[in-house]
């Protein structure tokens, strides 16, 4: 018995179909490019965020630098004033030292004057007491 050939004829499928292989490769490339593009988009967003952050930091840095300059200026002014005060203080110290020397030099003279004043007071007391007694005698006679 012979087999009859069917009306449908099968076309043999080749083991390697170049068109299909090309489509598979293109799909793979497309998938890889899509992944790269997504990564690029994520990186781009991060870079934009970092750029905004850096602009903010740059602004803060500028403000900080201006603050530092103001502090340096004030420090310079304080240094000048401190130097002036130190000079004035040195002048006051010199004057105090000079006055102390004069007081020490005059101390014996002052002691001598105190002794003389004490003598004068005693004499005045004596004279006053004598006059008081005379006045009492005169008043008694009247």
Buried (B, 14 or more C-beta within 10 A) or exposed (E): EEEEEEEEEEEEEEEEEEEEEEEEEEEEEEEEEEEEEEEEEEEEEEEEEEEEEEEEEEEEEEEEEEEEEEEEEEEEEEEEEEEEEEEEEEEEEEEEEEEEEEEEEEEEEEEEEEEEEEEEEEEEEEEEEEEEEEEEEEEEEE
